[in-house]
Amino acid sequence: MRRQAVSSSTIASIGYDREEHLLEIEFVNGSVYRYRLVPESVHRDLMGAPSQGRFFNQRIRDVYPTEQVG
């Protein structure tokens, strides 16, 4: 999955697979997590958020099934 770099103090890059509804987030510490069943609208809102880290904590973290992949 291709990830797009973002300007955030906690998130390095974000990727999204529209067919699988998978959101992949690489954190600045090098950890990579995949979040399943994430609506495309959530990814769009995340990419447009003034603070991706804050949006992640408020709308994604502990909401969607997740697995660490890197």
PyMOL Python script that loads the backbone (N, CA, C, O; Angstrom):
from pymol import cmd

cmd.read_pdbstr("""\
ATOM      1  N   MET A   1       0.850  -1.171   0.000  1.00  0.00           N
ATOM      2  CA  MET A   1       0.000   0.000   0.000  1.00  0.00           C
ATOM      3  C   MET A   1       0.899   1.237   0.000  1.00  0.00           C
ATOM      4  O   MET A   1       1.847   1.329   0.779  1.00  0.00           O
ATOM      5  N   ARG A   2       0.592   2.167  -0.867  1.00  0.00           N
ATOM      6  CA  ARG A   2       1.335   3.430  -0.896  1.00  0.00           C
ATOM      7  C   ARG A   2       0.838   4.343   0.207  1.00  0.00           C
ATOM      8  O   ARG A   2      -0.363   4.486   0.435  1.00  0.00           O
ATOM      9  N   ARG A   3       1.791   4.953   0.880  1.00  0.00           N
ATOM     10  CA  ARG A   3       1.447   5.928   1.907  1.00  0.00           C
ATOM     11  C   ARG A   3       1.930   7.302   1.481  1.00  0.00           C
ATOM     12  O   ARG A   3       2.947   7.439   0.801  1.00  0.00           O
ATOM     13  N   GLN A   4       1.192   8.305   1.889  1.00  0.00           N
ATOM     14  CA  GLN A   4       1.523   9.693   1.591  1.00  0.00           C
ATOM     15  C   GLN A   4       2.084  10.334   2.857  1.00  0.00           C
ATOM     16  O   GLN A   4       1.479  10.245   3.925  1.00  0.00           O
ATOM     17  N   ALA A   5       3.238  10.979   2.734  1.00  0.00           N
ATOM     18  CA  ALA A   5       3.838  11.663   3.879  1.00  0.00           C
ATOM     19  C   ALA A   5       2.936  12.807   4.327  1.00  0.00           C
ATOM     20  O   ALA A   5       2.319  13.486   3.507  1.00  0.00           O
ATOM     21  N   VAL A   6       2.868  13.008   5.637  1.00  0.00           N
ATOM     22  CA  VAL A   6       2.095  14.111   6.197  1.00  0.00           C
ATOM     23  C   VAL A   6       2.985  14.891   7.162  1.00  0.00           C
ATOM     24  O   VAL A   6       3.994  14.383   7.649  1.00  0.00           O
ATOM     25  N   SER A   7       2.595  16.113   7.423  1.00  0.00           N
ATOM     26  CA  SER A   7       3.323  16.964   8.354  1.00  0.00           C
ATOM     27  C   SER A   7       2.648  16.883   9.716  1.00  0.00           C
ATOM     28  O   SER A   7       1.684  17.601   9.984  1.00  0.00           O
ATOM     29  N   SER A   8       3.153  16.013  10.568  1.00  0.00           N
ATOM     30  CA  SER A   8       2.563  15.780  11.882  1.00  0.00           C
ATOM     31  C   SER A   8       3.672  15.436  12.858  1.00  0.00           C
ATOM     32  O   SER A   8       4.695  14.877  12.463  1.00  0.00           O
ATOM     33  N   SER A   9       3.484  15.759  14.113  1.00  0.00           N
ATOM     34  CA  SER A   9       4.497  15.423  15.110  1.00  0.00           C
ATOM     35  C   SER A   9       4.419  13.951  15.526  1.00  0.00           C
ATOM     36  O   SER A   9       5.359  13.438  16.133  1.00  0.00           O
ATOM     37  N   THR A  10       3.314  13.263  15.210  1.00  0.00           N
ATOM     38  CA  THR A  10       3.166  11.864  15.619  1.00  0.00           C
ATOM     39  C   THR A  10       3.019  10.893  14.448  1.00  0.00           C
ATOM     40  O   THR A  10       3.362   9.718  14.579  1.00  0.00           O
ATOM     41  N   ILE A  11       2.516  11.365  13.308  1.00  0.00           N
ATOM     42  CA  ILE A  11       2.255  10.506  12.153  1.00  0.00           C
ATOM     43  C   ILE A  11       3.191  10.891  11.008  1.00  0.00           C
ATOM     44  O   ILE A  11       3.287  12.061  10.638  1.00  0.00           O
ATOM     45  N   ALA A  12       3.882   9.886  10.450  1.00  0.00           N
ATOM     46  CA  ALA A  12       4.810  10.127   9.344  1.00  0.00           C
ATOM     47  C   ALA A  12       4.117  10.021   7.991  1.00  0.00           C
ATOM     48  O   ALA A  12       4.356  10.839   7.102  1.00  0.00           O
ATOM     49  N   SER A  13       3.253   9.007   7.832  1.00  0.00           N
ATOM     50  CA  SER A  13       2.574   8.823   6.548  1.00  0.00           C
ATOM     51  C   SER A  13       1.259   8.073   6.736  1.00  0.00           C
ATOM     52  O   SER A  13       1.038   7.380   7.729  1.00  0.00           O
ATOM     53  N   ILE A  14       0.394   8.246   5.730  1.00  0.00           N
ATOM     54  CA  ILE A  14      -0.947   7.647   5.767  1.00  0.00           C
ATOM     55  C   ILE A  14      -1.254   7.057   4.393  1.00  0.00           C
ATOM     56  O   ILE A  14      -1.012   7.693   3.367  1.00  0.00           O
ATOM     57  N   GLY A  15      -1.790   5.830   4.381  1.00  0.00           N
ATOM     58  CA  GLY A  15      -2.228   5.196   3.143  1.00  0.00           C
ATOM     59  C   GLY A  15      -3.647   4.693   3.301  1.00  0.00           C
ATOM     60  O   GLY A  15      -4.121   4.470   4.415  1.00  0.00           O
ATOM     61  N   TYR A  16      -4.325   4.515   2.171  1.00  0.00           N
ATOM     62  CA  TYR A  16      -5.698   4.011   2.230  1.00  0.00           C
ATOM     63  C   TYR A  16      -5.985   3.152   1.016  1.00  0.00           C
ATOM     64  O   TYR A  16      -5.666   3.532  -0.110  1.00  0.00           O
ATOM     65  N   ASP A  17      -6.587   1.993   1.240  1.00  0.00           N
ATOM     66  CA  ASP A  17      -7.024   1.095   0.173  1.00  0.00           C
ATOM     67  C   ASP A  17      -8.542   1.170   0.109  1.00  0.00           C
ATOM     68  O   ASP A  17      -9.229   0.687   1.009  1.00  0.00           O
ATOM     69  N   ARG A  18      -9.065   1.774  -0.950  1.00  0.00           N
ATOM     70  CA  ARG A  18     -10.512   1.982  -1.088  1.00  0.00           C
ATOM     71  C   ARG A  18     -11.288   0.679  -1.220  1.00  0.00           C
ATOM     72  O   ARG A  18     -12.397   0.558  -0.701  1.00  0.00           O
ATOM     73  N   GLU A  19     -10.709  -0.291  -1.911  1.00  0.00           N
ATOM     74  CA  GLU A  19     -11.416  -1.557  -2.112  1.00  0.00           C
ATOM     75  C   GLU A  19     -11.529  -2.361  -0.820  1.00  0.00           C
ATOM     76  O   GLU A  19     -12.559  -2.981  -0.558  1.00  0.00           O
ATOM     77  N   GLU A  20     -10.486  -2.349  -0.030  1.00  0.00           N
ATOM     78  CA  GLU A  20     -10.452  -3.136   1.210  1.00  0.00           C
ATOM     79  C   GLU A  20     -10.865  -2.325   2.434  1.00  0.00           C
ATOM     80  O   GLU A  20     -11.059  -2.891   3.510  1.00  0.00           O
ATOM     81  N   HIS A  21     -11.002  -1.006   2.285  1.00  0.00           N
ATOM     82  CA  HIS A  21     -11.326  -0.105   3.405  1.00  0.00           C
ATOM     83  C   HIS A  21     -10.284  -0.225   4.513  1.00  0.00           C
ATOM     84  O   HIS A  21     -10.611  -0.273   5.699  1.00  0.00           O
ATOM     85  N   LEU A  22      -9.008  -0.273   4.089  1.00  0.00           N
ATOM     86  CA  LEU A  22      -7.892  -0.368   5.020  1.00  0.00           C
ATOM     87  C   LEU A  22      -7.176   0.967   5.098  1.00  0.00           C
ATOM     88  O   LEU A  22      -6.848   1.571   4.076  1.00  0.00           O
ATOM     89  N   LEU A  23      -6.942   1.414   6.296  1.00  0.00           N
ATOM     90  CA  LEU A  23      -6.171   2.623   6.547  1.00  0.00           C
ATOM     91  C   LEU A  23      -4.850   2.182   7.161  1.00  0.00           C
ATOM     92  O   LEU A  23      -4.835   1.453   8.153  1.00  0.00           O
ATOM     93  N   GLU A  24      -3.745   2.621   6.576  1.00  0.00           N
ATOM     94  CA  GLU A  24      -2.435   2.255   7.097  1.00  0.00           C
ATOM     95  C   GLU A  24      -1.731   3.523   7.550  1.00  0.00           C
ATOM     96  O   GLU A  24      -1.613   4.484   6.789  1.00  0.00           O
ATOM     97  N   ILE A  25      -1.268   3.522   8.779  1.00  0.00           N
ATOM     98  CA  ILE A  25      -0.616   4.694   9.357  1.00  0.00           C
ATOM     99  C   ILE A  25       0.772   4.307   9.839  1.00  0.00           C
ATOM    100  O   ILE A  25       0.945   3.350  10.594  1.00  0.00           O
ATOM    101  N   GLU A  26       1.765   5.081   9.381  1.00  0.00           N
ATOM    102  CA  GLU A  26       3.129   4.942   9.875  1.00  0.00           C
ATOM    103  C   GLU A  26       3.360   6.091  10.853  1.00  0.00           C
ATOM    104  O   GLU A  26       3.185   7.261  10.512  1.00  0.00           O
ATOM    105  N   PHE A  27       3.751   5.741  12.056  1.00  0.00           N
ATOM    106  CA  PHE A  27       4.012   6.744  13.074  1.00  0.00           C
ATOM    107  C   PHE A  27       5.483   7.166  13.022  1.00  0.00           C
ATOM    108  O   PHE A  27       6.319   6.440  12.482  1.00  0.00           O
ATOM    109  N   VAL A  28       5.793   8.315  13.570  1.00  0.00           N
ATOM    110  CA  VAL A  28       7.162   8.827  13.494  1.00  0.00           C
ATOM    111  C   VAL A  28       8.163   7.911  14.197  1.00  0.00           C
ATOM    112  O   VAL A  28       9.357   7.985  13.908  1.00  0.00           O
ATOM    113  N   ASN A  29       7.715   7.060  15.102  1.00  0.00           N
ATOM    114  CA  ASN A  29       8.623   6.122  15.774  1.00  0.00           C
ATOM    115  C   ASN A  29       8.920   4.894  14.913  1.00  0.00           C
ATOM    116  O   ASN A  29       9.671   4.015  15.336  1.00  0.00           O
ATOM    117  N   GLY A  30       8.333   4.820  13.694  1.00  0.00           N
ATOM    118  CA  GLY A  30       8.582   3.713  12.772  1.00  0.00           C
ATOM    119  C   GLY A  30       7.540   2.615  12.815  1.00  0.00           C
ATOM    120  O   GLY A  30       7.545   1.747  11.942  1.00  0.00           O
ATOM    121  N   SER A  31       6.654   2.614  13.788  1.00  0.00           N
ATOM    122  CA  SER A  31       5.591   1.606  13.858  1.00  0.00           C
ATOM    123  C   SER A  31       4.570   1.841  12.749  1.00  0.00           C
ATOM    124  O   SER A  31       4.238   2.981  12.425  1.00  0.00           O
ATOM    125  N   VAL A  32       4.080   0.747  12.175  1.00  0.00           N
ATOM    126  CA  VAL A  32       3.059   0.817  11.129  1.00  0.00           C
ATOM    127  C   VAL A  32       1.867  -0.026  11.567  1.00  0.00           C
ATOM    128  O   VAL A  32       2.020  -1.182  11.960  1.00  0.00           O
ATOM    129  N   TYR A  33       0.688   0.566  11.495  1.00  0.00           N
ATOM    130  CA  TYR A  33      -0.546  -0.123  11.879  1.00  0.00           C
ATOM    131  C   TYR A  33      -1.555  -0.035  10.748  1.00  0.00           C
ATOM    132  O   TYR A  33      -1.617   0.959  10.024  1.00  0.00           O
ATOM    133  N   ARG A  34      -2.350  -1.098  10.608  1.00  0.00           N
ATOM    134  CA  ARG A  34      -3.465  -1.109   9.661  1.00  0.00           C
ATOM    135  C   ARG A  34      -4.767  -1.140  10.431  1.00  0.00           C
ATOM    136  O   ARG A  34      -4.929  -1.895  11.390  1.00  0.00           O
ATOM    137  N   TYR A  35      -5.684  -0.310   9.994  1.00  0.00           N
ATOM    138  CA  TYR A  35      -7.015  -0.216  10.595  1.00  0.00           C
ATOM    139  C   TYR A  35      -8.014  -0.672   9.542  1.00  0.00           C
ATOM    140  O   TYR A  35      -8.039  -0.142   8.432  1.00  0.00           O
ATOM    141  N   ARG A  36      -8.840  -1.661   9.894  1.00  0.00           N
ATOM    142  CA  ARG A  36      -9.797  -2.248   8.950  1.00  0.00           C
ATOM    143  C   ARG A  36     -11.170  -1.610   9.105  1.00  0.00           C
ATOM    144  O   ARG A  36     -11.509  -1.043  10.144  1.00  0.00           O
ATOM    145  N   LEU A  37     -11.948  -1.724   8.030  1.00  0.00           N
ATOM    146  CA  LEU A  37     -13.343  -1.269   7.998  1.00  0.00           C
ATOM    147  C   LEU A  37     -13.469   0.246   8.190  1.00  0.00           C
ATOM    148  O   LEU A  37     -14.452   0.726   8.755  1.00  0.00           O
ATOM    149  N   VAL A  38     -12.477   0.985   7.719  1.00  0.00           N
ATOM    150  CA  VAL A  38     -12.482   2.441   7.858  1.00  0.00           C
ATOM    151  C   VAL A  38     -13.155   3.048   6.624  1.00  0.00           C
ATOM    152  O   VAL A  38     -12.688   2.837   5.505  1.00  0.00           O
ATOM    153  N   PRO A  39     -14.237   3.794   6.810  1.00  0.00           N
ATOM    154  CA  PRO A  39     -14.910   4.427   5.667  1.00  0.00           C
ATOM    155  C   PRO A  39     -13.985   5.428   4.965  1.00  0.00           C
ATOM    156  O   PRO A  39     -13.147   6.072   5.597  1.00  0.00           O
ATOM    157  N   GLU A  40     -14.155   5.538   3.669  1.00  0.00           N
ATOM    158  CA  GLU A  40     -13.355   6.481   2.895  1.00  0.00           C
ATOM    159  C   GLU A  40     -13.512   7.911   3.418  1.00  0.00           C
ATOM    160  O   GLU A  40     -12.569   8.700   3.366  1.00  0.00           O
ATOM    161  N   SER A  41     -14.693   8.239   3.915  1.00  0.00           N
ATOM    162  CA  SER A  41     -14.926   9.587   4.443  1.00  0.00           C
ATOM    163  C   SER A  41     -14.023   9.884   5.641  1.00  0.00           C
ATOM    164  O   SER A  41     -13.600  11.025   5.827  1.00  0.00           O
ATOM    165  N   VAL A  42     -13.726   8.870   6.452  1.00  0.00           N
ATOM    166  CA  VAL A  42     -12.834   9.062   7.597  1.00  0.00           C
ATOM    167  C   VAL A  42     -11.413   9.339   7.104  1.00  0.00           C
ATOM    168  O   VAL A  42     -10.721  10.203   7.643  1.00  0.00           O
ATOM    169  N   HIS A  43     -10.982   8.602   6.075  1.00  0.00           N
ATOM    170  CA  HIS A  43      -9.655   8.848   5.500  1.00  0.00           C
ATOM    171  C   HIS A  43      -9.584  10.263   4.922  1.00  0.00           C
ATOM    172  O   HIS A  43      -8.601  10.972   5.137  1.00  0.00           O
ATOM    173  N   ARG A  44     -10.589  10.663   4.211  1.00  0.00           N
ATOM    174  CA  ARG A  44     -10.638  12.011   3.610  1.00  0.00           C
ATOM    175  C   ARG A  44     -10.575  13.081   4.706  1.00  0.00           C
ATOM    176  O   ARG A  44      -9.834  14.056   4.583  1.00  0.00           O
ATOM    177  N   ASP A  45     -11.352  12.896   5.769  1.00  0.00           N
ATOM    178  CA  ASP A  45     -11.340  13.850   6.877  1.00  0.00           C
ATOM    179  C   ASP A  45      -9.983  13.868   7.574  1.00  0.00           C
ATOM    180  O   ASP A  45      -9.504  14.930   7.973  1.00  0.00           O
ATOM    181  N   LEU A  46      -9.365  12.704   7.722  1.00  0.00           N
ATOM    182  CA  LEU A  46      -8.045  12.621   8.339  1.00  0.00           C
ATOM    183  C   LEU A  46      -7.018  13.403   7.530  1.00  0.00           C
ATOM    184  O   LEU A  46      -6.225  14.161   8.087  1.00  0.00           O
ATOM    185  N   MET A  47      -7.039  13.212   6.212  1.00  0.00           N
ATOM    186  CA  MET A  47      -6.067  13.894   5.356  1.00  0.00           C
ATOM    187  C   MET A  47      -6.275  15.414   5.367  1.00  0.00           C
ATOM    188  O   MET A  47      -5.313  16.161   5.191  1.00  0.00           O
ATOM    189  N   GLY A  48      -7.485  15.873   5.566  1.00  0.00           N
ATOM    190  CA  GLY A  48      -7.766  17.299   5.571  1.00  0.00           C
ATOM    191  C   GLY A  48      -7.742  17.938   6.947  1.00  0.00           C
ATOM    192  O   GLY A  48      -7.945  19.145   7.074  1.00  0.00           O
ATOM    193  N   ALA A  49      -7.498  17.147   7.973  1.00  0.00           N
ATOM    194  CA  ALA A  49      -7.523  17.675   9.343  1.00  0.00           C
ATOM    195  C   ALA A  49      -6.331  18.591   9.608  1.00  0.00           C
ATOM    196  O   ALA A  49      -5.229  18.324   9.129  1.00  0.00           O
ATOM    197  N   PRO A  50      -6.539  19.662  10.362  1.00  0.00           N
ATOM    198  CA  PRO A  50      -5.437  20.544  10.715  1.00  0.00           C
ATOM    199  C   PRO A  50      -4.375  19.832  11.561  1.00  0.00           C
ATOM    200  O   PRO A  50      -3.201  20.201  11.520  1.00  0.00           O
ATOM    201  N   SER A  51      -4.782  18.820  12.322  1.00  0.00           N
ATOM    202  CA  SER A  51      -3.856  18.012  13.116  1.00  0.00           C
ATOM    203  C   SER A  51      -4.224  16.545  12.932  1.00  0.00           C
ATOM    204  O   SER A  51      -5.188  16.061  13.524  1.00  0.00           O
ATOM    205  N   GLN A  52      -3.446  15.836  12.104  1.00  0.00           N
ATOM    206  CA  GLN A  52      -3.732  14.418  11.883  1.00  0.00           C
ATOM    207  C   GLN A  52      -3.607  13.618  13.173  1.00  0.00           C
ATOM    208  O   GLN A  52      -4.374  12.681  13.397  1.00  0.00           O
ATOM    209  N   GLY A  53      -2.647  13.978  14.025  1.00  0.00           N
ATOM    210  CA  GLY A  53      -2.480  13.260  15.285  1.00  0.00           C
ATOM    211  C   GLY A  53      -3.696  13.393  16.188  1.00  0.00           C
ATOM    212  O   GLY A  53      -4.143  12.409  16.779  1.00  0.00           O
ATOM    213  N   ARG A  54      -4.227  14.586  16.298  1.00  0.00           N
ATOM    214  CA  ARG A  54      -5.413  14.810  17.132  1.00  0.00           C
ATOM    215  C   ARG A  54      -6.619  14.083  16.523  1.00  0.00           C
ATOM    216  O   ARG A  54      -7.385  13.446  17.247  1.00  0.00           O
ATOM    217  N   PHE A  55      -6.791  14.174  15.212  1.00  0.00           N
ATOM    218  CA  PHE A  55      -7.896  13.491  14.546  1.00  0.00           C
ATOM    219  C   PHE A  55      -7.792  11.987  14.793  1.00  0.00           C
ATOM    220  O   PHE A  55      -8.792  11.335  15.095  1.00  0.00           O
ATOM    221  N   PHE A  56      -6.579  11.434  14.664  1.00  0.00           N
ATOM    222  CA  PHE A  56      -6.371  10.010  14.914  1.00  0.00           C
ATOM    223  C   PHE A  56      -6.831   9.635  16.324  1.00  0.00           C
ATOM    224  O   PHE A  56      -7.571   8.668  16.506  1.00  0.00           O
ATOM    225  N   ASN A  57      -6.393  10.395  17.303  1.00  0.00           N
ATOM    226  CA  ASN A  57      -6.757  10.090  18.697  1.00  0.00           C
ATOM    227  C   ASN A  57      -8.252  10.206  18.951  1.00  0.00           C
ATOM    228  O   ASN A  57      -8.797   9.443  19.748  1.00  0.00           O
ATOM    229  N   GLN A  58      -8.919  11.133  18.300  1.00  0.00           N
ATOM    230  CA  GLN A  58     -10.344  11.366  18.553  1.00  0.00           C
ATOM    231  C   GLN A  58     -11.263  10.474  17.724  1.00  0.00           C
ATOM    232  O   GLN A  58     -12.345  10.115  18.188  1.00  0.00           O
ATOM    233  N   ARG A  59     -10.853  10.105  16.498  1.00  0.00           N
ATOM    234  CA  ARG A  59     -11.788   9.435  15.592  1.00  0.00           C
ATOM    235  C   ARG A  59     -11.391   8.032  15.143  1.00  0.00           C
ATOM    236  O   ARG A  59     -12.233   7.301  14.622  1.00  0.00           O
ATOM    237  N   ILE A  60     -10.122   7.634  15.334  1.00  0.00           N
ATOM    238  CA  ILE A  60      -9.671   6.356  14.783  1.00  0.00           C
ATOM    239  C   ILE A  60      -9.162   5.408  15.860  1.00  0.00           C
ATOM    240  O   ILE A  60      -9.529   4.233  15.886  1.00  0.00           O
ATOM    241  N   ARG A  61      -8.329   5.913  16.732  1.00  0.00           N
ATOM    242  CA  ARG A  61      -7.715   5.076  17.761  1.00  0.00           C
ATOM    243  C   ARG A  61      -8.786   4.377  18.592  1.00  0.00           C
ATOM    244  O   ARG A  61      -9.731   5.014  19.058  1.00  0.00           O
ATOM    245  N   ASP A  62      -8.638   3.090  18.772  1.00  0.00           N
ATOM    246  CA  ASP A  62      -9.541   2.250  19.568  1.00  0.00           C
ATOM    247  C   ASP A  62     -10.959   2.156  19.002  1.00  0.00           C
ATOM    248  O   ASP A  62     -11.869   1.711  19.702  1.00  0.00           O
ATOM    249  N   VAL A  63     -11.161   2.567  17.746  1.00  0.00           N
ATOM    250  CA  VAL A  63     -12.492   2.488  17.137  1.00  0.00           C
ATOM    251  C   VAL A  63     -12.554   1.359  16.106  1.00  0.00           C
ATOM    252  O   VAL A  63     -13.538   0.622  16.049  1.00  0.00           O
ATOM    253  N   TYR A  64     -11.504   1.225  15.293  1.00  0.00           N
ATOM    254  CA  TYR A  64     -11.500   0.255  14.196  1.00  0.00           C
ATOM    255  C   TYR A  64     -10.576  -0.908  14.521  1.00  0.00           C
ATOM    256  O   TYR A  64      -9.575  -0.730  15.214  1.00  0.00           O
ATOM    257  N   PRO A  65     -10.909  -2.116  14.021  1.00  0.00           N
ATOM    258  CA  PRO A  65     -10.025  -3.259  14.225  1.00  0.00           C
ATOM    259  C   PRO A  65      -8.635  -2.933  13.669  1.00  0.00           C
ATOM    260  O   PRO A  65      -8.509  -2.370  12.582  1.00  0.00           O
ATOM    261  N   THR A  66      -7.604  -3.291  14.422  1.00  0.00           N
ATOM    262  CA  THR A  66      -6.243  -2.907  14.037  1.00  0.00           C
ATOM    263  C   THR A  66      -5.261  -4.052  14.183  1.00  0.00           C
ATOM    264  O   THR A  66      -5.477  -4.999  14.939  1.00  0.00           O
ATOM    265  N   GLU A  67      -4.170  -3.936  13.433  1.00  0.00           N
ATOM    266  CA  GLU A  67      -3.062  -4.866  13.573  1.00  0.00           C
ATOM    267  C   GLU A  67      -1.769  -4.128  13.268  1.00  0.00           C
ATOM    268  O   GLU A  67      -1.734  -3.241  12.415  1.00  0.00           O
ATOM    269  N   GLN A  68      -0.717  -4.498  13.967  1.00  0.00           N
ATOM    270  CA  GLN A  68       0.579  -3.906  13.704  1.00  0.00           C
ATOM    271  C   GLN A  68       1.224  -4.705  12.570  1.00  0.00           C
ATOM    272  O   GLN A  68       1.273  -5.934  12.614  1.00  0.00           O
ATOM    273  N   VAL A  69       1.720  -3.990  11.553  1.00  0.00           N
ATOM    274  CA  VAL A  69       2.317  -4.649  10.400  1.00  0.00           C
ATOM    275  C   VAL A  69       3.773  -4.260  10.203  1.00  0.00           C
ATOM    276  O   VAL A  69       4.421  -4.745   9.276  1.00  0.00           O
ATOM    277  N   GLY A  70       4.279  -3.418  11.033  1.00  0.00           N
ATOM    278  CA  GLY A  70       5.685  -3.019  10.876  1.00  0.00           C
ATOM    279  C   GLY A  70       6.150  -2.226  12.058  1.00  0.00           C
ATOM    280  O   GLY A  70       7.306  -1.804  12.102  1.00  0.00           O
TER     281      GLY A  70
END
""", "prot")
cmd.dss("prot")
cmd.show_as("cartoon", "prot")
cmd.util.cbc("prot")
cmd.orient("prot")
